[in-house]
Amino acid sequence: MINEHMPFIWYGGDYNPDQWDEKTIEEDMRLFKKAGINLVTLPVFSWAKLEPSEGVYNFEWLDEIMDKLWENGIHVCMATPTTAQPAWLSKKYPEVLPVDIAGRKRTHGMRVFFCVNSEKYRERAAAIAEEMAKRYKDHPALAAWHVANEYGTYCYCENCQRKFRIWLKERYKTIENLNEKWNTAFWGRIVYDFDEIMLPTELNDDYRFNPAIQLDYMRFVTASTKECFENEASVLRRYTPDIPVFSNISGYIKKLDQFTLTENMDCAGWDNYPTPGDPVSIPALKHDIMRALKDGKPYIITEQSPNQQNWQPYNKLKRPGEVRALAYQGIARGGDACLFFQMRQSIGGQEKFHGAVISHAGREDTRIFREISDLGAELGRLGDICLDGRTDAKVGFLFDWDNWWALELTSGPTKDMDYLAQVHKYYKAFYEKNIQTDILKVTSDFSKYKIIVAPLLYMMKEGLAEKLESFVENGGILAATYMTGLADENDRCIFGAYPGKLRKLMGLWVEETDALFPEERNSIIIRKKTKHLKGVYSSGFLCDILHPETAEVIGEYGKDFYEGTPCVTKNVYGKGAAYYLGTEPDEEFLEDFVTEICEEAGVHPLLESEGRVEICARENQKGQVIFLINHEQEPAFVKLGADTYENLLTGKTINGTLQLNSKDVAVLKKR
């Protein structure tokens, strides 16, 4: 578990007591206990109050809050407040402020508005982290350290330029090697010294800036941010080696390679803010990605909104039961903490209309407070029943930040390239069938899986092709798509036909790829009918013109000059098979295709349902716990088979068929 001294689901969220008077804080303690809050995160944004001038600290107010929380049985996730540096720091040392891609020096006032490579920023951040560690290392309320907040600022200052050159020299060793890897002979971009390399800003080029340089810059920003985290984390660990240390990840996860960033964190934590109207499979996918960051270990949901957000285009209220359903979705998929932003609604600032557990009304009879209190009581009853629970998935999805960045940096074949959306399209087909999935790194062990899906595996990293060959040869099923096997780790296209190193495994080669207009459609005509694939399906986005070698043709294009040529194939390889989807199929095809390959691999959902119900399970030393969540407006029914279960939320024994009403949840354990 995250902290072995806290064998329960963490429940609470961000608290900012420096905004409130003593009377309000006392009332908050009463309301927190009523809502079942057992942990709060503080003081995320309080650097200016804690250090009003350089080296002068004011911790007395925080001491009082810490003691008061502990008196009321509430633990603290202590955040270093370094996400929002004080004005005196920005004024006295302007080098801490970032420079944007257009070369503009940013002014003070926003959070996460600092250069992660600024030595002065790191110096002062480490200093306040040390003061906090010394002061609170023995405080009984301390449960975890939360470093900064939502890293992700890109900076293009002279210091970053200098450090980028150093990073490149460490990576490539010689300028000759760099020129080769970046293919600088194109457009006459050869450099003869590392000091000649410039950051990829708007000032020295347009969208055609060398994508290899942009890719390495994104890697560099991740490495720099990881160093910035370690700058504080190493201090905290020196004083409190047994307290977990982590940082929270923004819901916009593309900016930093989270696999790399979280390597030295004790756990992963992320902020779940789905956009109103998004299918619930999108946060499900992101939860699964977060679970992958620490190779299946539980993670912390560090933020989610108890009601509406305030910074989205349309800030819809959470419908009755929606907060509970989304909270259980995170727990069901690996979260051992259920935290909100924020505990009491701010009366001013950018997020004054952001939802909170305690609204501006300050009342306990509001709809949201009642829902939060009911949820807190339920989680209290669950105790440690699912803590440290793992997901036993037989389907894995390959996911890689380098691949994401490189795919979207490349010029062509379409401006609509969106890696996460493409991954979600295929993920959703499994989600709809309640087939549990793991997100896999390219370095993951593939041996426990029966199916691996590799959407748009554009970048072929060293050793990956051989791992996939071995996986299929030993009986696995691989599903690959268009834009597979085109480039190496430096975004250099392969010599020879695509999909490069996977050509033998896929049993085909790709001659060219057609990009369709958004409104343009082609079709997939099934020529070799199977149990589930038959008839005609719609397709779009991209169309590979491919040539089977050992692969069997399953589907052909229905029109255009490549009408009648293959677009879906299957290649038997060893004991397994590799499927290739040369065009983006519609949802109907994916529904049938997933059914087909799951039956072929012997992969089944945990339980059958009538109507949409999210079904997933976690398993620990106490056994398996199954979560059933109805996110929809209509009732749904889950068939429990011959087994008898206890609903841990109600204490009732159930068998046969269970009805779940709209937004309802059940947590089952077999009797």
Summary of the structure (lengths in Angstrom):
residues: 671
radius of gyration: 26.2
end to end distance: 24.6
largest distance: 76.6
contacts: 2280
relative contact order: 0.09
helix: 32%
strand: 23%
